[in-house]
Structures are given as C-alpha cells and as structure tokens.
Amino acid sequence: MDFSFTDEQETFRQEIRKFAEKQLAPHYQTDDVTGRMTPSIFEDMAAVGLFGLRIPERYGGSEADAVTVGLVAEEVARSNINAGYALLSTALVCDIFLSAATDEQLADWLPSIADGSVIPTLALTEPGHGSDAANIELQAKQTADGWEITGEKTSISLTEDADRAVVFARTGGPGARGVSAFYVSLDHPAVSKARLDDIANRAAGRCSLFFDGLIVGRQDLIGDEGSGFKSVMQGFEYSRAIIGLLAIGTASAALDDAIDYAKNRSTFGAPISTRQGVAFPLVEHLTYLAGARHLCYEALWRKDQGLDHTAQASMVKWWAPKAAVEAIHQALLTFGHAAWSADNPQAQRLRDAMGFEIADGTAQIAKLVVARSVFGRQFAP
C-alpha cells in the first residue's frame, strides 16, 4: 500500500503551489470585495494547462489522471478557493463530454476549453429542484431541427465569466429518463442572467439563468436523448472528491496560518502554542483534515483504477467541507481579535468553505447515497 504521490505528481504539486501563491493568492481577498474574478486568473490558469487536465492530448490537454486533478485542486484552493470553481467546473464538464459526446463534438468543444478561450459551467439546479434533480422542469420542446429551451436555472456558479454551459432540460416524460443535456452558448439574446447577492464565494458568483426560447440543434445534444441525468450523476461521483479537496486546501492554509501565529504570538511570557488549550484543538483539526484528505484521494484513486467510488466520494462530500469549516473556525479563534478584521483572510475562508457544504449536493443527499450503498435501496431511507 503506497500513500505517496509519484515523483512526477509531487514535482507538479510543488509547481502548482508556487504558481498559485504568486498568481492566484493576491486576488483572493480583493476579488471578494469587487465580487468578480480578476480576468487574468483565467488566463494564468490556462497558460499552465489547468483547464486541460482531463482533456486528451490530441485535443490540447494533458490527459491527467483523477488523482492529479485532485492535488491541483487542493493546491489552488490553498491560495484562492474561488479559482478552484473554474478548475472544478472545467474538469466536471470535460468528464461528462468524454463519457457521452461524439468524436466530432469532442474535436469541436475540447480544444477551446483546454486553451482557456471558452470557460464552461454546469446548469442543473432550478428554483424548485436542487437535490431533486431527476424532476427538473426546464423544458426543451422538440422542433423540426432540434429543441427550443424555455425556463429558469438558478444557483449557477461562475455564470458571469462562463462562455458556455451544459444545460439539463426535460425532453421527455417525468423522472430521470426524461432529462437530456445540451452544450449551449450563454452569449445569446435568448439567454439572460440575474446575479444573486451571496454571503460568500462572491468572486465565483452565482446567477439565475433565464432561457426564452433558446434554439439548440442536434449537434448540441450531449449523448443520447434522455441520458442527461445519468451523465451528470456519474460526473458528480468524481467531482465530489474534488470539492472535498478544495475545502481541505483552504482549511489547510488556515491551519498553517494559525500555527504560525500561535508560535509567534506571546502572552504571559511564552508563545501561545505552548498552551494545551491552543495547541491541542489545532492538532485535532489537523487530524480530521488528514483523514478526510486520505478518503478524497482514495475515491480519486479508485476512479483511476476503474473501481466503483460512489460511496467514498459521497462520504467525503458531507465530511470534508464540514471538517474544513470547523478547522477554519478554530483557526479564526486562534487569532482572537486579530481575526475579526477584513485584513485577515480567516473569516472569508470560513464563508467560502461553507458554500461547499451545499454545492453539488447537501450532506443529507450524500449520506443517502452512502446508506443505499451500505444497506441496499430496499432497506435505506
């Protein structure tokens, strides 16, 4: 049993950490104030190949394994968790394409994602359907040449910066088998956006999307008609482990800052790190994060080996963000009054990590998936 990265992965991890500290970290707090991602972030991430990680080499990518994507996510989030949204969205969309798109579609869609000229996002959630994704209502009515999409999506991340979206719409009857997936342009008169006023992840941003008779052709359909729900659920099994590592990355940075502060902050003639009440809580949270981190990489390793990873990915979806939020909270408390300032990133990290307790499925949904795996559907809630 080997718990280490390969030499190549470790070298790449160190390179990404240096890149993220130099190019991404300086924008983390300022972008929270402006509510928009600094455009150079996308350019810089594309320049070092971060949008082409899962894309085959013949389409301009590096064809990286899932574990490598995970280590990149962790390192990016240490410096700027909002930049991690772009990495997550791109990796998830590309995996959906690779599992369902035709060769012609892959040749048309993937190179522009790999070079960063197109930023994709995923449009699944609706006002009345978040976790109940199999019953979405956005309509795609068939026309002579394709479909006409009408309705609303909401809570869609990165929408103001995204060029295109994988949109899930109802093309058939009720339930999962009536849902299809389309790859559509967001720069169209039939598509409008409304920004949501969020308490966190402001730079990544969320919007409601409104489709007013958007015409899409058969060349925009991903996979077979009625297979959209299946494709996104398979993608979520993978992306949930990436989400776990994004949360762990920013929490690890928070704990590192708190440990450094505790060693340098002296009261009553000694560093506060010498007090059990300060040191032991930080040690506890380092332990919780280490456990969650191992499970995240196990899920990604299992994906790379072609093994089922549904339960592991769902376990970390509810556990890793929770562990991250609690670790950041303790890091904030370690700073005392010094953390109660906008100059200190701990409060922003706390808010931003909390978003991943909701995104891509709540803890209750993740636990339901695990329960069905453990007990079987007949005996599960």
N, C-alpha and C positions, 0 to 999 in steps of 0.2 A: 504494500500500500504506500503510495507516494503522495504526500501533501504539498509538494513544491511545484512551482511553475517550471517550465522548461527554461533553459538558458536564454533562448530566443524570446520567450514571453517575458522573462524578468528584465531583460535589456529593454524591451519595448515598454514595459511598465514604467521603468525609470525615465525613459524619454518622454512619455506622456505626462508624467508628474512635472517634469521641468517645463514642458510646453504649457501645461495648464496653469502652473504658478506664474508664468511670465505673461501669457496671452489671455487667460480667462479670469484669473483671480482679480485683477484690477477693476473689472467691470461688475463684479458681483453686487456690491452694495450700491454703487451709483445707478445701476440699471433698475434696482428695486425702487429707487426714488422716481426715475423717469417713467417706469412702467413699460419699457421697451428694451429688447435686446440690442446691444451695440452691433450694428451690421458687420463690423469686422470680425466678430466672433464666428459667424458662419463661414466667412472667407478663410479665416485661420484654421478652423477645424477641417474644412475641405482640403486645404493645402497640405495637411499632414495625413490625409486619407481616412479621416474618421467617419465620413459618410459612406465610404465604400467598403467598410469592413466585411460585411456579409455578402458582398457582390462578387460574383466570379471574375477572375482576371480578364476573361475575354470581353467583359463589359466595362472594364476600367477599375475594378475593385481589387481587393487583396485576398478575398476568399478566406477570411479568418474564421477560426472555429468559435463556438459559443463562449468558451472559457476566456478567450482573448477579448471578445466584446465585453465580457463582464469585468475584466481587470481594467479596461479602458473606462468603462462607466464609473467604476469606483474611484479612479484617479481624477477623472474630470470633475466628479461631484465634490471631491475634497476642496477644489478651488471654486467651483461655480455649479451648483446643482441645477440651476436653470438651463445652463448649456447642455446638461445631461438630457433634458427633454428632447432636444434636437437629435441627440445620439439615439435615444430610446425610440423615438418616432421613426427615424430612418431605418433602424435595424428591424423593427417590427413590420413596417411596410414591405421592406425587401424580402423578409422571410415569407410573408403572405404571397408576394409575387412568385418567388422561387417554388412555392408549393402548388400554385394554381395557374399561373399565367402561361400563355403560349410562348414559343421561341420568338415569334415576331414581336410580341408585346415586351418581352424581356429586352430585346435588342433596341426597342424604341424607348423604354422607360428607364432602364437601369443606368446607362452611361451618364445621363443628366443628373441623376441623384448622386452618383459616385463623385462627380466633379464639383458638386455643390451648386450647380446652376438652377436646380429645382429642389426645393425643400418640401417634403411631403408631410402630411399629418393624417390622423385617423378620425373619421367622423362616425361614431356609433351611438353615443348617448343622446337621448331625447328628453324633453321635459317630463314625460310620464314613464320613461323607460330607461333606467340606469342599469341596475343589476338584472332586470328582466329583459335582457337584450334580445331574446328569442321572439318577443312580441312587439318589436318596434313598429311604428306606424307610418314613417316616411314612405310616401307612395312613388313607385316607378311604374307608370302606366305604359303598356306597350303601344308603340306606334308602328307605322309601316316600315320604318328604318331602324328602330331601336326603342328607346324609352323616354318618357317625359317625367322628370323628378319634381315633386312638389311637397313641401312641408318644412319642418324645422328640426335641426340638430342643436344641442346645447352642450355646454361644458367641454368644448373642443379646444384643447391646448395648442398653443403655437400658431393659432389661426392667422393672426395679423402678419406673421412672417412667412407662412406657408404659401407655396405656389399652387399645389395640388393636394387633393385629399382622396383617400379611399373611403367612399361613402357607402353605407349599408342601407338598403331600401327594400321595401316589400314589393316583390314582383309576382307573388303567388298568394296562396291561401294563408290561413293563420298558422302560427308556430314557426319553428326554426327553418323548416324546409321551404318556406315562402320568402326567405331573405336572400338577396343577391348583393354582390359587391361590385362597385364601379370606381374607376380611377378618373376623377374629373378635375377640370381646372377651376380654381377659385376666383380667377380673374375673368369673370363673365357677367354681363349685365343681369342675368337671371339669378345671380348669387349675391346676397348681401350679408353683412356681418354686424353684430352688435356686441361691443366689448362689455364683459362682466367686471364689476368692481370687486376685486378679490382682496382678501387679507394677506395672501402670500403668493409666492411664485408669480409675482407681478410682471417680471420681465418676460417669462414664457407666455403669460397671459392666457385667458380663456375668452371664447366668444360663443355667441349663438349664431348659427348659420341658417339662413333662410333661402330656400330654393323655390323660385317662382316659375315653374315650367321649364326647367333646365333640360335641354335636349341632349341625350347621350346616345352614341351608336354602339353597335355590337363590338366594335374594336375597343370599347371602354369597359366591357364586362370582364371581370376577373374570374376565371374558371367557368364552371357551368352555372346556368341559371338555377337559383335555389341552393347554391353551395356556399353562399357568403358567410352564414353563421358558423359553419364548420371551420372555414378557413381562419376566421378571427379567433375562435376558441383555441385552435391549435397554436396560433401565434401567441396568445396570452400565456400559455403554459411556459413559453420561453421568456416572454417579456417580464413576467412577474419576478423571475430571479434577477433580471437586470434592474428592476425597480428596487429590489432589496439591496442590491449593491450600491445604487445611487444614494439611498438613505444611509447606508452604512458608511459610505465615503464621507458625506458631510458630517456625520456624527463622529467619525474618527478624527477629523480635523478639529472638531470642537473639543474632544477629549485631549488631543495633543496640546491645544492652546491652554486648556485648564491645568494640565500637568505642568507645563512650563511656567504658568502664572503661580501655581502653588509652590514651586521650588524657589521662585524669586520674590514672592510676597512674604515679608516677615512681620510677625506680631509678637509682642511679649518676648522679643529677643531671639526668635527662631523662625525658620521658614514654616509656613502653614502646612506644608507637605509632611512635616514631622508629627502632625496631629492625626490620630486614627480617624477622627470624625471627618477629616478632609480626604485623606488618602484612601481609606477603605471603600467609600462609595464610588470613587473613580475606578478602583480596581474591580469592583463588582460589575460596573458597566463595561469596562474593557472585556471582561469575561463573557457577558451576554452578547456583545457585538462579535466576539471571536466565534462563538457558537453559531450565530446566525450567518456569519460570513462563510463558514465551512459548509453549511447547508445550501447556501446560494450556489457555491461552486460545485457542490455535488450535483445539484439539479442541472447545471450547465454541462458538466462532465457527462452526465447520463444522456443528455441530448446529443452530445458529440458522439457518443457510443451507440446511438440508435436505440437507447433504452427508454422505457416509459419514465417520465419525470413529472407527471401530473401532480402527484401527492407532494413531492419535495418542493416544487415551485409554488404550490398553494400554501404550504406550511410557511415558507419564507415571506409570502405576500402579506400574511397577517402579523407575522412575528418580527421581521426585520424593521419595517417602519415604526412599529411600536417600541422596539428596543432602541432604535435611533432617537426617537423623540424623547424617551426617558433619559437616555445618555446625554443628549444636548441640554435637557433641563438641568441635570446635575452639573454639567459644565458651567452653565449660566450661574447657578447658585454658588459655585466655587469662586467666581469673580466677585460675588457680593454686589455692592453698589456700583462697581465699575462696569458691570454688565447691563446696568439699567440706563444705557446710553446708546444712541443710534450709531455712535462710532464703533461700538463693539459688535461684531457680527453674530454673537450667540443668539440673540432674540430673532434675527432674521432666519438663521439656520433652523431654529425651533419651528417657526411658522412654515418655512418651506418644506421641511421634512414631514410635517403633519399632513401636508397635501397628499403624500403617498399612502397615507392610511385610508384614503378614499379612492384615489385614482386607480383605474383598471380593476375595480372590484373591492368591495369592503371586506373587513375581517370576517364578517358573518358568511359572506359568499365563499371566501377561501376555506373557511372551516367546514362548510357544507360539502365542498368538493372533496376535502380530505375524509370527512365522515363517510361519504359514499364509497370512497376507495377502501376504507377500513371495514365498514360494516356491510357494504353492498347496498344498492339502491333500495331494496325491499325493506331493509332494517335501519336505514338512515333517515334523518329528519326530512 
